[in-house]
């Protein structure tokens, strides 16, 4: 069996195509390539540009047969889920705001005793009233940003491989 057919078979296995279907597709491909060769047509001429990329050819053929999900269109490939973009932006803004509030110590809270004890001067105590809330906001925002990063990685891995246009000559 040709190296091209073997590479396609490995790609079908990687994509999760059931063994019987992968074997059937490999046999069909090998048969078609043998027929083309018997007619004096080289595999490169028969497959066209697909002869250089067996992985995308295999993915495209499996998707055309409905065995794996169709690859996203060119427009869908560039788009990101809007909700995920908004969630990531909101988490990043929350991290920045919490960090700035902690760095500046705002808002300040001042406590003053209006009637000092006899013989004592007026006492004023200043503190940052929001520090515990700011720390909680920072922690939650960092957790949300980490979760967002995990979702982005998972979203990228869940996408099927993209077959090049014109790579389904045998369909």
Secondary structure, 3 states (H helix, E strand, C coil): CCHHHHHHHHHHHHHCCCHHHHHHHHHHHHHHHHHHHHCCCCHHHHHHHHHHCHHHHHHHHHHHCCCCCCCCCHHHHHCCCHHHHHHHHHHHHHHHHHHHHHHHCCCEEEEECCCCCCCCCCCEEEEECCHHHHHHHHHHHHHHHHHHHHHHHHHHHCCCCCCCCCCCCCC
